Amino acid sequence: MAERLTFPARFLERMQTWLGAEIGPFLQALTGPYRTGLRVNTLKIDPEAFRARSPFPLSPVPWCPEGFVLEATGLRPGRHPYHAAGLYYLQDPSAMAAALLLDPQPGEWVLDLAAAPGGKTTHLAARMRNTGVLVANEIHPRRATVLAFNVERMGVTHAVLLNETPQRLAERWAGLFDRVLVDAPCSGEGMFARDPEAVRAWSVERVRRSAGLQKALLHEAARLVRPGGWLLYATCTFAPEENEGVVDAFLKAHPDFDLVDPPRPSAFDRGHPEWVDGGDPRLVRAVRLWPHRGPGHGHFYALLRRAGEAPPHRPRPESDLPGRARRAYKAFCREALREAPGEDGLILHGDGLYRTPMAPTLWRGLRVLRPGWWLGRIRKDRFEPGHALAMALRPEAVHQVLDLPLDDPRVLAYLRGEPLEGPWREGWVLVAVEGFPLGWARADHGRLKNLLPTAVRIIRWGTLEEDRA
């Protein structure tokens, strides 16, 4: 009971008004032990295959076939080699509903407008099976860097990463995307149990300020959706001003959008137009997830569809590599790979060689963090493969592979950045654990030089953000 008293009195009064008799179970869930969510990365492994080898006890998330909840405390799944190999993402179960509701299809063009740290982005990528175009945008530079780490760890190859304002994207790309996700910054009431700062910062005024920002963000997002396309609005807060209120204002200002009533598992509550003054009756089609009705912190979702049916013209990317860069890359492919990635969309951006899924004319002039799958760097007349290339390759596509069993001490040695011994032919070696890539090494005089990026070595594990919302 003492923990409940840490919540602002006004927050408790508001929630009591809306939840009535459910306020007790709600507060108990909000302050009780957090159950970690784990989403299997289907770009690398089938959910049941992972469950069969999982080192952790798991139970399924009711609404997400690839989602699970860890059924034990004190575990450190973010420090396990399977995490480094990108077999799973630690994600709140409520957040797993986003990709299922937006339902991106292989080959489509999809935009995640506020993408860091990457939980929803990488889930969208898996649902798209690494095809089509996925644009992941994050306006905050530091968080955009975290997004890039998670995208490469999960083996995503069809994403363009940007560090742009929604306004600039809407001006440049109006009507370009089949589906757009707006995971809006909010007052974060669903994060109270794990973030004491969110409790201290809460106020009704902050809720109202957040709602104003969300309305502006949703307006820009709407401009990016093609006729006939889909727009998903999401928050991790409970305040009606930021949820039903924002969507109500949007529907009044955008008559070409309608609120969709998606299939809903039993744990999904409806939206509540009665919590908004003059609320549109269609708000019942929104989705609320509560922490006392299922696993997770809680979320709000509203799936909207734009009227019409007019897919835009989308130019295809062409390979455009200078001769020296192409020669260096080809030499690496002959030396190191049995099967090289396709050559469509190969470009040089700075000193980085990328495979872009989007014609460069569409993104040039924008703040681009990565224009596609980062294959490596051109250094003078030499190509050096990048970590993102290693994480998306199949070991059988590489000539030299050090594939280690999970209990081999060399796995942790590699993840700590240590060199490895071995009788290797000079050249590039892919280090893997049980058939799943961990990164590159370079064989030189019978020794493997460790090329795992410093930012992802074991000494840094746990510092990169994962999606708790």
Buried (B, 14 or more C-beta within 10 A) or exposed (E): EEEEEEBBEEBBEBBBEBBEEBBEBBBBBBBEEBBBBBBBBBBBBEBEEBBEEBEBEBEBBBBBBBBBBBEEEEBEBBEBBBBBBBBBBBBBBBBBBBBBBBBBEEEBBBBBBBBBBBBBBBBBBBBBBBBBBBBBBBBEEEBBBBBBBBBBBBBBBBBBBBBBBBEBBBEBBBBBBBBBBBBBBBBBBBBBBBBEEBBEEBEBEBBBBBBEBBBEBBBBBBBBBBBEBBBBBBBBBBBBBBBBBBBBBBBEEBEEBBBBBBEBBEBBBEBBBEBBEEBBEBBBBBBBBBBBBBBBBBBBBBBBBBEEEEBBEBEEBEEEBEEEBBEBBBEBBEEBBEEBBEEEBBBBBEEBBBBBBBBBEBBEEBBBBBBBBBBBBBEEEEBBBBBBBBBBBBBEBBBBBBBBEEEBEBBBBBBEBBBBEBEBEEEBBBBBBBBBBBBBBBBEEEBBEBBBBEEBBBEEBEEBBBBBB
